[in-house]
Amino acid sequence: MRRLRNDRGGRDLRGLRGEHDDIATGAGQAHVRLTGTPGPGRLSALTTRTTGRPDVVVGVVDGAVDPGHPDLALQPVRFVGAPVPARDPGVSPGHGTLVVSSLAARPTAPTPGICPGCSFVVRPVPGVDVPPAAPADLADALADVVAAGARVVNLSLALERLTVAGSEDDPGIDALLDAVELAHRHGVLVVAAAGNDGGLGGPPLVRHPWVLPVVACDDGGRPLPTSTLGRAIGRHGLTAPARPRGLSGTSAAAPVVTGAVALLWSLFPGARAEAVRDAVTRPRPSARRTSVVPPLLDAAYAYDVLRDLSVSA
């Protein structure tokens, strides 16, 4: 596979981490902003029509997830892969639990998930809530959720930037990009947090053309200063609000795009992956892709694109 270079000429990246610098303290009121018509995202065009279909399977690759968390009670969450020890009882939910809850939390939860009517397959990765894991672990996890029937996969993870000699030759990077190609061949969309180092470029994962990298924005739609930007991210990524659920930054923004994709597929179950990807990433004519900053997610426009496509088919 052709090596994908860093936009700013740096070394490729090696080692996975959960974005712990993203973890915030409070829940906030972002659900109102997110699902209401005003503000970034405009998910109300989808959430007022469906909570998701159970035959739309959402994959989540992240840290350990607590299946007994009250927000996930009775929700269709299935686990694949080797078990990863959860956090000790009595401590706040870990990164993986928070990410899954942002998508799957039951409708009666204090902050409902974006697409709780969908089904979920979770593949915990060691090294997200604990020391870093290798890119090969993420490659295996991505392949597992593809094999388990996921139609869209959320990766609220980042590859740590290393400048040590030889990091470009890490075979785990090639394995990870091969796993993305596997997802592409199976028509599985891959949504990934762009990262939070506040620089330009991004790791090979988010620069792969099939991956939808997500930049986090504030209430006004402006990218957060910590969000990683880059030419590839600007070309095929999206900006989305960071929905507080104990998370912030791109870890929180990526599930917003993942949830929108799941709801679009629930509303247009016959749509091909390429059509859903085109609809969700296609900017309005007034928001062309002209910079390292990707356009805002516009769920209402994506709905219109798929509706018009289904009418003309």
C-alpha positions in Angstrom: 0.0 0.0 0.0 1.2 3.5 -0.8 2.5 5.3 2.2 0.4 8.3 3.2 2.7 11.2 4.2 2.2 13.8 6.9 0.9 17.1 5.4 3.6 19.0 7.2 6.4 16.6 6.2 6.7 15.0 9.6 7.0 11.4 10.5 4.1 9.0 10.6 2.6 8.3 14.0 2.8 5.3 16.2 0.9 4.3 19.3 -2.8 4.7 20.3 -4.2 6.9 23.0 -7.6 7.8 24.2 -7.8 11.6 24.1 -7.7 12.1 27.9 -6.9 15.8 27.4 -10.4 15.9 25.9 -12.2 14.7 29.1 -14.2 17.5 30.6 -16.0 17.6 33.9 -19.6 18.6 33.3 -22.4 17.4 31.1 -23.7 20.8 29.9 -26.8 21.4 27.7 -25.4 20.6 24.3 -28.2 18.2 23.6 -30.6 21.1 23.1 -28.1 22.9 20.8 -27.3 19.8 18.9 -30.8 18.4 18.2 -32.5 21.8 17.9 -32.6 23.5 14.5 -30.3 26.4 15.3 -26.6 26.0 15.7 -23.9 23.6 14.2 -24.9 20.2 13.0 -28.7 20.7 12.6 -29.4 17.1 13.6 -33.1 17.9 14.2 -33.6 17.1 10.5 -32.8 13.5 11.4 -33.7 13.1 15.1 -37.3 14.3 14.6 -37.7 11.6 12.0 -36.0 8.6 13.6 -34.0 7.4 16.5 -32.4 4.8 14.2 -33.2 1.3 12.9 -31.9 -1.9 14.7 -30.6 -3.2 11.4 -28.2 -0.3 11.2 -25.2 -1.5 13.2 -22.8 1.2 14.6 -19.3 0.0 15.5 -17.3 1.7 18.2 -13.6 1.1 18.8 -12.5 2.6 22.0 -11.5 1.8 25.6 -13.2 -0.4 28.1 -17.0 0.1 28.2 -19.1 -0.5 31.2 -22.2 -2.5 30.0 -23.9 -1.9 33.3 -23.9 1.9 33.0 -27.4 3.1 33.6 -27.6 5.1 30.4 -27.0 1.9 28.4 -29.5 -0.3 30.3 -31.5 -2.5 27.9 -29.7 -1.0 24.9 -28.6 -3.4 22.0 -24.9 -3.2 22.7 -22.8 -6.3 21.7 -19.1 -6.8 22.4 -16.5 -8.5 20.2 -12.9 -9.2 20.7 -10.9 -10.0 23.8 -12.3 -8.4 26.9 -10.6 -5.3 28.3 -10.7 -4.7 32.1 -13.2 -1.9 32.9 -12.4 0.8 35.4 -12.7 0.1 39.1 -16.3 0.4 40.4 -17.1 3.8 41.9 -15.0 5.9 39.6 -16.3 8.1 36.8 -17.1 6.5 33.4 -14.1 5.9 31.2 -13.5 7.2 27.7 -15.1 4.2 26.0 -18.3 4.3 28.1 -18.7 8.0 27.4 -18.3 7.6 23.7 -20.7 4.7 23.4 -23.3 6.5 25.6 -23.1 9.6 23.4 -24.5 7.4 20.6 -26.5 4.7 22.3 -27.8 6.1 25.6 -31.5 5.2 26.0 -34.0 7.9 25.0 -35.1 8.3 28.7 -31.5 9.0 29.8 -30.7 12.5 31.1 -28.8 13.1 27.9 -30.1 10.6 25.2 -27.8 9.2 22.6 -27.9 10.4 19.1 -29.1 7.2 17.5 -30.3 4.9 20.3 -32.6 3.0 18.0 -29.6 1.5 16.1 -27.7 -1.6 17.2 -24.1 -1.3 18.5 -21.1 -3.5 18.3 -18.2 -2.5 20.6 -14.6 -3.6 20.3 -12.6 -2.4 23.3 -8.9 -1.7 22.6 -6.3 -2.1 25.3 -4.3 1.0 25.9 -7.0 3.7 25.6 -7.8 4.2 29.2 -4.3 2.9 30.1 -0.8 3.2 28.5 -0.7 3.5 24.7 -1.4 0.5 22.4 0.1 -0.2 18.9 -1.6 0.8 15.7 -1.9 -3.0 14.9 -4.3 -3.2 17.8 -6.6 -0.7 16.1 -6.2 -2.5 12.8 -7.4 -5.7 14.4 -10.3 -4.0 16.2 -11.5 -2.3 13.0 -11.4 -5.6 11.1 -13.4 -7.2 14.0 -16.2 -4.7 13.9 -16.4 -4.9 10.1 -16.7 -8.6 10.3 -19.4 -8.2 13.0 -21.6 -6.3 10.5 -21.0 -2.6 11.4 -22.1 -0.2 8.7 -20.3 2.8 10.2 -17.4 2.8 12.8 -16.6 5.5 15.3 -12.9 6.0 16.2 -12.7 8.6 18.9 -9.0 7.8 19.2 -5.7 9.4 18.1 -2.4 8.2 17.0 0.4 9.7 19.1 2.8 11.9 17.2 6.3 10.5 17.5 9.4 11.9 15.8 11.7 9.0 16.5 13.6 7.6 13.5 11.9 4.7 11.9 8.4 5.4 13.0 7.2 5.5 9.4 8.3 1.9 9.0 6.1 0.6 11.8 4.2 -2.3 10.2 1.2 -1.4 12.4 0.6 1.7 10.3 0.3 -0.4 7.1 -1.9 -2.9 8.9 -4.2 0.0 10.0 -4.5 1.4 6.5 -5.1 -2.2 5.2 -8.0 -2.4 7.7 -9.4 0.9 6.4 -9.3 -0.6 2.9 -11.1 -3.6 4.2 -13.8 -1.4 5.5 -14.0 0.4 2.1 -14.4 -2.9 0.2 -17.3 -3.8 2.5 -19.0 -0.5 2.3 -18.3 0.4 5.9 -17.9 4.1 6.6 -15.1 5.1 9.1 -15.4 8.2 11.2 -12.4 9.3 13.1 -11.5 12.1 15.5 -9.0 14.4 13.7 -6.9 14.9 16.9 -6.3 17.6 19.4 -2.7 18.6 19.0 -3.7 22.0 17.6 -1.3 21.6 14.7 -1.5 21.0 10.9 -1.2 17.6 9.3 -2.7 14.7 11.0 -1.8 11.0 11.2 -2.1 8.6 8.3 -5.4 7.3 9.5 -7.3 10.6 9.1 -5.6 11.3 5.8 -6.9 8.1 4.2 -9.5 9.2 1.6 -12.1 6.7 2.9 -11.9 8.0 6.5 -14.1 11.0 7.6 -11.9 13.0 10.0 -13.9 15.2 12.4 -12.8 18.6 13.7 -14.4 20.0 16.9 -16.1 23.4 16.9 -17.6 25.8 19.4 -21.2 26.9 19.5 -20.5 29.4 16.7 -19.1 26.8 14.4 -15.5 27.9 14.8 -12.9 25.1 15.1 -11.5 24.7 18.6 -7.9 25.9 18.9 -6.9 22.4 19.9 -8.3 20.7 16.8 -5.9 19.3 14.3 -6.3 20.7 10.8 -4.8 19.8 7.5 -5.2 19.7 3.7 -6.6 16.2 3.7 -8.8 16.9 6.7 -10.1 20.0 4.9 -10.7 18.0 1.7 -12.8 15.1 3.0 -13.5 15.8 6.7 -16.2 17.6 8.6 -16.5 20.0 11.5 -19.0 19.1 14.2 -20.0 20.4 17.7 -18.2 18.8 20.7 -21.2 17.4 22.6 -20.4 17.4 26.3 -21.0 14.0 28.0 -17.8 14.1 30.1 -16.0 14.5 26.7 -14.9 17.5 24.7 -12.8 18.1 21.6 -12.7 15.7 18.6 -13.5 12.7 20.8 -16.9 14.2 21.4 -17.3 15.6 17.9 -16.7 12.3 16.0 -19.8 10.6 17.4 -21.9 13.5 16.2 -20.9 12.6 12.6 -21.2 8.9 13.3 -24.7 9.3 14.7 -25.7 11.5 11.7 -24.5 8.8 9.3 -26.4 6.1 11.3 -29.6 8.1 11.2 -29.3 8.8 7.5 -28.9 5.1 6.8 -31.9 4.4 9.0 -33.9 6.8 6.9 -32.5 5.6 3.6 -31.7 2.0 4.2 -31.1 1.2 0.5 -28.5 3.9 0.0 -25.0 2.8 -0.9 -22.1 3.7 1.4 -20.6 6.0 -1.3 -24.0 7.9 -1.5 -24.2 8.3 2.3 -20.6 9.5 2.4 -21.2 11.9 -0.4 -24.3 13.3 1.2 -22.9 13.9 4.6 -19.6 15.4 3.3 -21.1 17.5 0.4 -21.1 21.1 1.5 -23.7 23.6 0.3 -22.6 25.7 -2.6 -22.0 28.6 -0.2 -19.6 26.4 1.9 -17.0 25.1 -0.5 -14.0 23.2 0.6 -11.2 25.8 0.1 -9.0 25.5 3.2 -7.6 23.2 5.9 -10.8 23.7 7.8 -13.5 21.3 6.8 -17.1 22.5 6.4 -19.7 22.1 9.2 -21.8 19.0 9.3 -25.2 19.9 7.9 -27.5 17.0 8.6 -30.5 18.8 7.0 -28.6 19.2 3.7 -27.4 15.6 3.8 -31.0 14.5 4.2 -32.1 16.6 1.2 -29.3 15.1 -0.9 -30.3 11.5 -0.2 -34.0 12.3 -0.5 -33.5 13.8 -3.9 -31.3 10.9 -4.9 -33.9 8.4 -3.8 -36.7 10.2 -5.7 -34.6 10.3 -8.9 -33.5 6.6 -8.7 
